[in-house]
């Protein structure tokens, strides 16, 4: 196996003991654990405190380059760091250059020699898109253009990046926060001795003062309690010059508080298994405006320490919504700690649970699942098989396409219709591809089935729409290696219509994939009164039936609404050529306008990229069409916790099960009204469908099917 040479630099001062320095040390350890990698770490500042570096000096396949700064200069400016790495690249010829820091990456994007070698880690993109200046957007797009891979910490941050910068879609990769593999023994923990631990910086937004106040109050109730505090970085905010002195006073005067000051990560984590609870609660102002996981939570959890934390969507997605140590305020944090410490034995179950949570964040897991696949490429690695994807609409394939990108070099041939394409480009594309993958069995599959070269493989994915065309009859099916059909009933219909009874061995069912973590967001308070429908065009989507169900619900409770997502029929050129259908839609609009109940309860919300954000407000996803293939909106809505309301179109029971199908509009509206009566009723069914969709259609489940067929 050939070696891969990587350079890494982060705009991080390794002399400080903080989260950024810990991150850099961690990713260095993980990269160098991959046997094929030789790594060069460039430091930002001359070494003054080696606590973060001591372990790194012992790694044989790592070279550490100390920062060479001028007299009176504390650390490298981004432009100097880029210059040094560029000079080194001339002789070392790195396969990848891994960078963290927006200003740094912006400069790197301008270096022609770095193009397609950059691995950039995104951690400083504002959540508020109003803060996206034109210059900021230009910089990020330039970074995306020059990078081979874009790393993000959480699925939520990935969604935020892709939603605002669509060019990132094919390049973005997960790089979760990292904690060392735990090698201790949880059975040795003494549950009778109560110890609360905090490790990290002291900042106002980290609720440092509130922490000390709670420590004091808990000390009154539990005289034998101990508070262990690690860290010596105390911020001194200009707007509150007394903060630093306040923190120092508390560290030295809170009863039973043991201040260990600054220690290395391994030494600190070595103390954790003796602790009972980890303090990780931070202010709502901070927790409500982040899409990242606090590494401290995972460090505590990996060592069996149960952390108390704020409830937010990110923490819920990792620890589960029913985690018992969530607190929404300082008062609630104090109450939860008092209750827990009154029955310290309850921490046994929590301890086992939180340690299980951290497995996907351990060094070994991240090395094998996230870093090793990226290190399979590069100038010194063996060439990957080339997978050429062809089609006019690739949106349903996107989740799988991104996963396939880890094993294949992917290129795309985008047709601009069912049979329209650049023939010269398609011929050149054919010569460059080891495998051709046609999304939709339309003109693309016909052309490539007749032009495929010897030794090439051809895979075609068949949706329901193709049943209404003659394209499958025009293809040379003998030249197609595998036909992937999205549902069993569509497979049966296709075999019967196109006479494929003699080709059963090459026709397999693999459903559309759903990235369930993308859609799993906290529902709005009124979601259980909101019906949603995605796409009302053409007529067979049956907007009239959706309105009938809404009208029945409104007779019971006027809080119900119907939110319609998608373009209006008149926006489609092909629909404007169907006067009968346009007349149908005009009748529905007229019906809404004439009915005061409907007029105030129906909202046409247009189209938008971030469907997960839209689904946060949807309690029920309607599927009332005359016919469908799989109706992807039901799966996406279900992954968000929106409860399906399905009219019995052919195959619906096979795809989603009988229990979400309703015989008529009255039974559907009765269920909706009864279910919305209480938040508990709604939550039960919402969690039920979420689990069903995840078990059947999550990206991990579907990707395993593709691997089974050796794509």
C-alpha positions in Angstrom: 0.0 0.0 0.0 1.5 3.3 -1.0 2.2 6.2 1.3 0.3 9.5 1.5 2.1 12.7 2.5 0.0 15.2 4.3 0.8 18.7 5.7 -1.4 20.1 8.5 -1.7 23.7 9.8 -4.3 25.3 12.0 -4.6 28.9 13.0 -4.2 27.6 16.6 -1.7 28.4 19.3 -0.5 25.1 20.8 0.9 26.8 23.9 -2.6 27.3 25.1 -4.7 24.6 26.7 -8.0 25.1 25.0 -10.5 23.3 22.7 -8.7 24.4 19.5 -5.3 23.1 20.6 -6.9 19.9 21.8 -8.6 19.5 18.5 -5.3 19.9 16.6 -3.5 17.4 18.8 -6.3 15.0 18.3 -6.5 15.1 14.5 -2.7 14.7 14.4 -3.0 11.6 16.5 -5.8 10.2 14.3 -4.1 11.0 11.0 -0.8 9.4 12.1 -2.7 6.3 13.2 -3.4 5.5 9.5 -0.5 3.4 8.4 -0.2 4.9 5.0 0.2 8.5 6.2 3.3 10.5 6.8 2.4 13.8 8.4 4.1 17.2 8.8 2.6 19.5 11.5 3.5 23.2 11.1 3.2 25.1 14.3 1.8 28.7 14.5 3.9 29.8 17.5 7.3 28.9 19.0 6.9 26.3 21.7 6.7 27.8 25.2 4.4 25.2 26.8 4.7 21.6 25.5 1.8 20.0 27.4 -0.2 19.7 24.1 2.8 18.4 22.2 4.5 15.9 24.5 2.7 12.9 23.1 3.1 14.1 19.6 6.8 14.1 19.8 6.8 10.4 20.2 4.9 9.6 16.9 7.4 8.1 14.4 5.5 9.1 11.2 5.1 12.8 12.3 7.4 15.7 11.6 6.8 18.9 13.7 8.0 22.1 12.1 8.5 24.9 14.8 7.3 28.3 13.9 10.2 30.6 12.8 9.0 34.1 13.7 10.8 37.4 13.8 12.0 39.2 16.9 9.1 40.6 18.9 6.6 38.5 16.9 4.5 36.0 18.9 3.2 33.8 16.1 2.8 33.4 12.3 0.3 35.5 10.4 -1.8 33.4 8.0 0.1 34.8 5.0 3.4 33.7 6.4 2.1 30.3 7.3 0.9 29.8 3.7 4.3 31.0 2.3 6.1 28.4 4.5 3.8 25.5 3.6 4.1 26.5 -0.1 7.9 26.4 0.1 7.9 23.0 1.8 5.4 21.6 -0.8 8.0 22.3 -3.6 10.3 19.6 -2.2 7.9 17.4 -0.2 5.1 17.4 -2.8 2.2 16.8 -0.4 -0.8 14.8 -1.5 -3.0 16.8 0.9 -2.8 20.1 2.8 -5.1 20.1 5.8 -6.0 23.6 7.0 -8.2 25.2 9.7 -9.1 28.9 9.9 -11.2 31.0 7.5 -8.5 33.7 6.8 -5.9 31.0 6.3 -8.0 28.9 3.9 -9.0 32.1 2.0 -5.4 32.8 1.3 -4.7 29.1 0.5 -7.5 29.1 -2.1 -5.4 31.6 -4.1 -2.4 29.3 -4.4 -2.7 27.5 -7.7 -0.3 24.7 -6.5 -2.8 23.9 -3.7 -5.8 23.4 -5.9 -7.6 20.1 -5.2 -5.0 19.3 -2.5 -6.7 21.3 0.2 -8.6 19.6 3.0 -10.3 22.5 4.7 -12.0 22.4 8.1 -15.0 24.7 8.5 -15.8 25.8 12.0 -16.4 29.6 11.7 -19.4 30.0 9.5 -22.0 32.3 11.2 -25.4 30.7 11.7 -27.2 34.0 10.9 -27.1 34.3 7.1 -27.6 38.0 7.5 -24.0 38.1 8.5 -22.9 36.7 5.2 -21.3 39.7 3.4 -20.6 39.5 -0.3 -16.9 39.3 0.5 -17.5 36.4 2.9 -19.6 34.5 0.4 -16.9 35.1 -2.3 -14.2 33.8 0.1 -16.1 30.6 1.0 -17.0 29.8 -2.6 -13.3 30.2 -3.5 -12.3 27.9 -0.7 -14.9 25.3 -1.9 -13.6 25.6 -5.5 -10.0 24.9 -4.5 -10.6 22.2 -1.9 -10.7 18.5 -2.5 -12.6 17.9 0.8 -14.5 20.2 3.2 -14.7 19.0 6.8 -17.5 19.8 9.2 -18.1 18.8 12.8 -21.9 17.8 12.7 -24.6 16.8 10.2 -26.4 20.1 11.1 -23.4 22.1 10.2 -23.1 20.2 7.0 -26.7 21.1 6.1 -26.1 24.7 7.0 -23.0 24.8 4.7 -24.7 23.0 1.8 -27.9 25.0 2.0 -26.0 28.3 1.7 -23.2 27.1 -0.6 -24.6 24.3 -2.9 -21.2 23.9 -4.6 -20.0 22.2 -1.4 -22.4 19.3 -1.7 -20.0 16.8 -3.4 -17.0 17.7 -1.3 -18.3 18.0 2.2 -17.3 15.3 4.7 -18.0 14.6 8.4 -15.2 15.0 10.9 -16.9 14.8 14.3 -15.2 16.0 17.5 -12.7 13.4 18.8 -12.0 11.8 22.1 -9.3 9.1 23.0 -10.5 5.5 23.3 -11.3 4.8 27.0 -9.1 2.0 28.4 -10.1 2.1 32.0 -12.6 0.1 34.1 -15.9 1.8 34.9 -16.6 -0.8 37.6 -13.9 0.7 39.8 -15.8 4.0 40.1 -16.8 4.8 43.7 -20.4 6.0 43.5 -20.5 6.8 47.2 -18.0 9.7 46.9 -19.7 12.6 45.2 -17.4 14.5 42.9 -18.4 17.1 40.3 -15.8 18.1 37.7 -15.2 21.0 35.4 -12.4 21.3 32.8 -11.8 24.1 30.4 -11.7 27.9 30.1 -13.5 30.4 32.3 -15.7 32.7 30.2 -19.0 34.6 30.9 -20.8 32.7 28.1 -19.6 29.4 29.6 -21.6 30.2 32.7 -18.5 30.2 34.9 -20.0 32.5 37.6 -23.2 30.5 37.6 -21.2 27.3 38.1 -19.5 28.7 41.2 -22.8 29.9 42.6 -24.3 26.4 42.1 -21.2 24.8 43.7 -21.7 26.9 46.8 -25.4 26.0 47.1 -24.8 22.3 46.6 -22.0 22.4 49.2 -24.7 23.5 51.8 -26.9 20.5 50.9 -24.1 17.9 50.5 -21.2 18.8 52.9 -19.0 15.9 51.7 -19.2 16.9 48.0 -16.0 17.7 46.1 -15.6 20.1 43.2 -12.6 19.4 41.0 -11.7 22.2 38.5 -9.1 21.9 35.8 -7.9 24.8 33.7 -6.1 28.1 34.1 -7.3 30.2 31.1 -9.4 33.0 32.5 -10.8 35.5 30.1 -10.8 39.2 31.0 -13.7 40.8 29.0 -13.3 44.5 28.5 -17.0 45.1 29.2 -16.6 43.4 32.6 -13.1 44.1 34.1 -14.1 42.5 37.4 -14.8 39.1 35.8 -11.3 37.7 36.0 -10.9 38.8 39.7 -14.3 37.3 40.5 -13.3 33.9 39.0 -10.0 33.9 40.9 -11.7 34.6 44.1 -14.2 31.8 43.6 -11.5 29.3 42.7 -9.7 30.0 45.9 -12.7 30.4 48.3 -15.6 28.0 47.3 -15.7 25.3 50.0 -14.4 21.8 48.9 -13.2 23.1 45.5 -9.9 21.6 44.4 -8.3 23.7 41.7 -5.9 21.6 39.7 -5.0 24.5 37.3 -3.6 23.7 33.9 -2.8 20.0 33.1 -2.4 18.1 29.8 -5.4 16.3 28.3 -4.3 12.8 29.2 -3.6 13.8 32.8 -7.0 15.5 33.2 -8.9 12.6 31.5 -7.1 10.2 33.8 -8.9 11.8 36.7 -12.4 11.6 35.1 -13.3 8.0 36.0 -13.2 9.0 39.7 -15.8 11.7 39.1 -19.6 11.5 39.4 -21.0 14.4 37.3 -19.4 16.7 34.7 -20.3 20.4 34.6 -21.0 21.3 31.0 -24.0 23.6 31.3 -23.5 26.8 29.4 -25.7 29.9 28.8 -28.7 29.7 26.5 -27.3 32.6 24.5 -24.4 30.3 23.5 -26.1 27.0 23.3 -29.0 28.2 21.1 -26.6 29.6 18.5 -24.3 26.7 17.7 -24.3 23.7 15.4 -21.3 22.1 17.1 -20.9 19.6 19.9 -18.8 20.5 22.9 -15.9 18.1 23.0 -16.0 18.4 26.7 -19.3 16.6 26.8 -17.8 13.7 24.9 -14.6 13.6 27.1 -16.7 13.3 30.2 -19.0 10.7 28.7 -16.2 8.5 27.3 -14.9 8.1 30.9 -18.3 7.4 32.4 -18.9 10.8 33.8 -22.5 11.9 33.4 -22.5 15.5 32.1 -25.2 18.1 32.9 -25.8 20.3 29.9 -28.2 22.6 28.2 -31.0 21.2 26.0 -30.5 22.1 22.4 -31.1 20.3 19.1 -27.4 19.3 18.8 -27.2 17.8 22.3 -30.5 16.1 21.9 -29.3 14.5 18.6 -26.3 13.0 20.4 -27.6 12.1 23.8 -31.3 11.6 23.0 -34.3 13.8 23.9 -35.0 11.8 27.1 -31.5 12.3 28.6 -32.1 13.0 32.3 -29.5 15.7 32.9 -30.7 18.4 30.5 -31.3 21.8 32.1 -32.8 24.9 30.4 -31.8 27.4 33.1 -29.5 27.9 36.1 -32.4 27.2 38.4 -33.3 23.9 36.6 -29.6 22.9 36.6 -29.4 23.3 40.4 -32.7 21.4 40.9 -31.5 18.5 38.6 -28.2 18.3 40.4 -29.9 18.2 43.8 -32.2 15.4 42.8 -29.5 13.4 41.2 -27.1 13.7 44.1 -29.8 12.7 46.5 -29.9 9.3 44.7 -26.3 8.9 43.4 -26.9 5.3 42.5 -29.1 6.5 39.6 -25.9 7.6 37.9 -25.0 3.9 37.2 -27.5 3.6 34.2 -26.7 7.1 33.0 -22.9 6.4 33.0 -23.3 3.3 30.8 -25.6 5.2 28.4 -23.3 8.2 28.0 -20.3 6.0 27.4 -22.1 4.2 24.6 -23.0 7.6 23.0 -19.3 8.4 22.6 -18.2 5.4 20.5 -18.7 7.2 17.1 -16.4 10.0 18.4 -13.4 7.9 19.5 -10.0 8.2 17.9 -10.2 4.6 16.5 -13.7 5.0 15.1 -13.0 8.3 13.4 -9.7 7.0 12.0 -11.4 4.0 10.4 -14.7 5.6 9.4 -13.8 9.1 8.5 -10.1 9.6 7.9 -8.9 6.3 6.3 -11.3 6.6 3.4 -10.0 10.1 2.6 -6.4 8.8 2.8 -7.1 6.3 0.1 -6.5 9.0 -2.6 -3.7 11.2 -3.5 -0.8 11.3 -6.0 1.0 8.4 -4.4 -2.1 6.1 -4.1 -3.5 3.6 -6.5 -6.1 4.9 -9.0 -9.7 4.5 -8.0 -12.4 3.0 -10.3 -14.1 5.8 -12.2 -17.9 6.0 -11.8 -19.7 8.1 -14.3 -23.2 9.3 -13.3 -25.6 10.3 -16.0 -29.0 11.9 -15.8 -31.1 15.1 -16.0 -32.2 15.1 -12.3 -29.8 13.7 -9.6 -31.5 14.9 -6.5 -32.8 11.5 -5.3 -29.3 10.0 -5.8 -27.4 12.7 -3.9 -27.1 10.9 -0.5 -25.7 7.7 -2.1 -23.5 9.7 -4.6 -21.7 11.3 -1.7 -21.0 8.0 0.0 -19.9 6.4 -3.3 -17.4 9.2 -3.6 -15.3 7.6 -0.9 -14.7 4.5 -3.0 -14.9 5.8 -6.6 -13.6 8.8 -8.6 -17.0 10.3 -9.6 -17.7 12.4 -12.6 -21.1 13.6 -14.0 -22.7 13.9 -17.3 -25.7 16.2 -16.9 -28.4 15.8 -19.6 -30.9 18.6 -20.0 -33.9 16.5 -20.6 -35.1 12.9 -20.9 -33.2 12.5 -24.2 -31.3 15.7 -24.8 -27.5 15.7 -24.3 -24.2 16.8 -25.7 -23.3 13.7 -27.8 -19.6 14.6 -28.1 -19.3 15.0 -24.4 -21.2 11.8 -23.8 -18.8 9.9 -26.0 -15.7 11.4 -24.2 -17.4 10.6 -20.9 -17.9 7.0 -22.0 -14.2 6.6 -22.6 -13.2 7.9 -19.2 -15.6 5.8 -17.1 -15.1 2.3 -15.8 -18.8 2.1 -14.6 -21.7 4.1 -16.1 -24.6 4.8 -13.7 -27.8 6.1 -15.3 -30.1 7.8 -12.9 -33.6 7.3 -14.4 -34.3 4.7 -17.1 -34.8 7.3 -19.9 -32.9 8.4 -23.0 -29.6 8.2 -21.0 -30.0 4.5 -20.4 -31.0 3.9 -24.0 -27.9 5.7 -25.4 -25.4 4.1 -23.1 -26.9 0.6 -23.5 -26.2 0.9 -27.2 -22.8 2.6 -26.9 -21.2 0.8 -23.9 -17.7 -0.4 -24.5 -16.5 -4.0 -23.8 -15.4 -4.4 -20.2 -17.5 -1.5 -18.9 -20.4 -2.0 -16.5 -23.7 -0.2 -16.9 -26.1 0.3 -14.0 -29.5 1.9 -14.4 -31.9 3.2 -11.6 -35.6 2.9 -12.4 -38.2 5.1 -10.7 -41.9 5.0 -11.3 -42.1 7.7 -14.0 -40.4 5.5 -16.6 -43.5 3.2 -16.7 -45.3 6.0 -18.6 -42.6 6.1 -21.3 -41.3 3.8 -24.0 -37.6 4.3 -23.2 -37.1 0.9 -21.6 -38.3 -0.8 -24.7 -35.7 1.0 -26.8 -32.7 -0.1 -24.6 -30.4 -3.0 -25.2 -31.1 -4.7 -21.9 -28.4 -7.4 -22.5 -25.8 -4.6 -22.2 -27.2 -3.5 -18.8 -25.5 -5.2 -15.8 -28.0 -4.2 -13.1 -31.4 -2.4 -13.0 -32.0 -0.9 -9.6 -35.8 -0.3 -9.0 -36.9 1.9 -6.1 -39.9 -0.3 -5.0 -41.2 -3.8 -5.3 -44.5 -2.8 -6.9 -42.7 -0.7 -9.5 -40.4 -3.7 -10.2 -43.4 -5.9 -10.8 -45.1 -3.4 -13.1 -41.9 -2.8 -15.1 -41.3 -6.5 -15.6 -44.9 -7.0 -16.8 -45.0 -3.9 -19.1 -41.6 -4.4 -20.7 -41.5 -8.2 -20.9 -38.5 -8.5 -18.7 -39.4 -12.0 -17.2 -36.2 -13.4 -18.6 -34.0 -10.8 -16.9 -35.1 -11.2 -13.2 -31.5 -11.9 -12.0 -30.4 -8.4 -13.0 -33.4 -6.5 -11.5 -33.0 -5.6 -7.8 -35.0 -3.4 -5.5 -33.1 -0.7 -3.5 -35.2 2.1 -2.1 -34.3 5.8 -2.2 -32.0 6.7 0.7 -32.7 9.3 3.3 -30.1 11.1 5.4 -32.2 10.9 8.5 -29.8 12.9 10.7 -30.4 15.9 8.2 -34.1 15.9 8.8 -34.1 15.1 12.6 -34.7 18.6 14.1 -36.8 19.8 17.0 -40.4 20.4 16.0 -42.0 23.8 16.5 -44.6 24.1 19.3 -47.5 24.1 16.9 -46.3 21.5 14.5 -49.0 19.0 15.6 -51.6 21.3 14.1 -49.8 21.7 10.7 -50.5 19.5 7.7 -47.9 19.6 4.9 -47.9 18.6 1.3 -44.9 18.7 -1.0 -45.6 19.3 -4.6 -49.2 19.7 -5.9 -48.4 19.4 -9.6 -49.8 17.7 -11.6 -53.5 17.1 -10.8 -52.8 13.5 -9.8 -51.2 14.9 -6.6 -54.9 15.7 -5.5 -54.7 19.1 -3.8 -58.6 18.8 -3.6 -58.3 15.8 -1.2 -55.8 17.6 0.9 -58.2 20.6 1.2 -61.0 18.2 2.1 -59.0 16.7 5.0 -58.0 20.2 6.2 -61.6 21.4 6.1 -62.8 18.4 8.2 -60.0 19.2 10.7 -60.9 22.9 10.9 -64.4 22.0 11.9 -63.0 20.4 15.0 -60.2 22.9 15.8 -59.5 26.2 13.9 -55.7 25.9 14.8 -55.1 23.5 11.9 -53.2 24.7 8.8 -52.1 23.3 5.5 -48.6 24.3 4.3 -48.0 23.7 0.6 -44.4 23.4 -0.5 -43.4 23.7 -4.1 -43.9 25.6 -7.3 -47.3 26.7 -8.4 -48.6 24.8 -11.5 -48.4 27.9 -13.8 -44.7 28.0 -13.1 -44.1 24.9 -15.2 -44.1 25.3 -19.0 -45.4 21.8 -19.6 -48.3 22.4 -17.3 -49.3 25.6 -19.2 -49.9 23.3 -22.1 -52.6 21.3 -20.2 -55.6 23.7 -20.0 -57.8 21.1 -18.3 -55.4 20.7 -15.4 -54.8 24.5 -15.1 -58.6 24.8 -14.8 -58.6 22.2 -12.0 -56.0 24.2 -10.1 -57.9 27.5 -10.7 -61.0 25.8 -9.2 -59.0 24.9 -6.0 -57.7 28.4 -5.6 -61.2 29.8 -6.1 -62.4 27.3 -3.5 -59.8 28.5 -1.0 -60.6 32.2 -1.6 -64.3 31.7 -1.2 -64.1 29.8 2.1 -63.1 31.9 5.1 -61.9 28.9 7.0 -59.6 27.7 4.2 -58.5 31.2 3.2 -56.8 31.8 6.6 -55.5 28.2 6.9 -53.7 27.5 3.6 -50.3 28.8 2.9 -48.4 28.4 -0.4 -44.8 28.6 0.6 -43.0 28.2 -2.7 -39.8 26.2 -3.2 -36.7 26.2 -1.1 -33.5 24.2 -0.7 -33.5 23.4 3.1 -36.4 21.1 3.4 -35.4 20.0 6.9 -36.0 23.5 8.1 -39.5 23.4 6.5 -40.3 20.1 8.1 -39.7 21.5 11.6 -43.1 23.1 11.3 -44.9 20.1 9.8 -46.8 17.7 12.0 -48.4 15.5 9.3 -47.1 14.9 5.8 -49.9 14.2 3.3 -49.6 11.7 0.5 -53.0 11.8 -1.2 -52.0 11.2 -4.8 -53.8 8.9 -7.2 -50.5 7.0 -7.7 -46.9 7.2 -6.6 -43.6 5.3 -6.9 -42.4 5.7 -3.3 -43.4 9.3 -2.7 -40.1 10.5 -1.2 -41.8 13.4 0.7 -43.3 10.8 3.1 -39.9 9.3 3.9 -38.3 12.8 4.3 -41.2 14.0 6.4 -41.2 10.8 8.4 -37.5 11.2 9.1 -38.3 14.6 10.6 -41.1 13.1 12.8 -44.0 14.3 10.6 -46.7 11.6 10.8 -47.8 10.2 7.4 -51.4 10.6 6.2 -51.5 8.3 3.2 -54.3 7.6 0.7 -54.1 4.0 -0.5 -52.1 4.3 -3.8 -50.7 1.1 -5.2 -47.7 -0.1 -3.2 -48.1 2.4 -0.3 -48.6 -0.4 2.2 -45.4 -2.2 0.9 -43.4 1.0 1.2 -44.7 2.5 4.5 -46.9 -0.1 6.1 -50.7 -0.3 6.6 -50.9 1.7 9.8 -50.4 5.1 8.1 -52.9 4.5 5.4 -56.5 5.8 5.7 -59.6 4.5 3.8 -61.1 7.9 3.4 -60.8 11.6 4.3 -63.0 11.3 7.4 -60.8 8.6 9.0 -57.7 10.6 8.2 -59.0 13.8 9.7 -60.3 11.9 12.8 -56.8 10.5 13.4 -55.2 13.9 13.0 -57.7 15.6 15.4 -57.4 12.9 18.0 -53.6 12.8 17.8 -53.3 16.5 18.1 -55.2 16.6 21.4 -52.1 16.1 23.5 -48.4 16.7 22.9 -47.7 13.2 24.3 -50.0 11.5 21.8 -48.3 13.4 19.0 -44.8 12.8 20.3 -45.4 9.0 20.5 -46.5 8.7 16.9 -43.9 11.1 15.7 -41.1 9.1 17.3 -42.6 5.9 15.9 -42.5 7.0 12.3 -39.0 8.5 12.7 -37.7 5.1 13.9 -39.5 3.2 11.1 -38.0 5.4 8.4 -34.5 5.3 10.0 -34.6 1.4 10.2 -35.7 1.0 6.5 -34.4 4.0 4.5 -31.5 5.7 6.4 -28.5 6.3 4.2 -26.4 3.7 6.2 -29.1 1.0 5.6 -29.4 1.7 1.9 -25.7 2.1 1.3 -25.2 -1.4 2.6 -27.5 -2.7 -0.1 -25.4 -1.0 -2.8 -22.3 -2.6 -1.4 -24.1 -6.0 -1.4 -24.6 -5.7 -5.1 -20.9 -4.8 -5.5 -21.5 -1.5 -7.2 
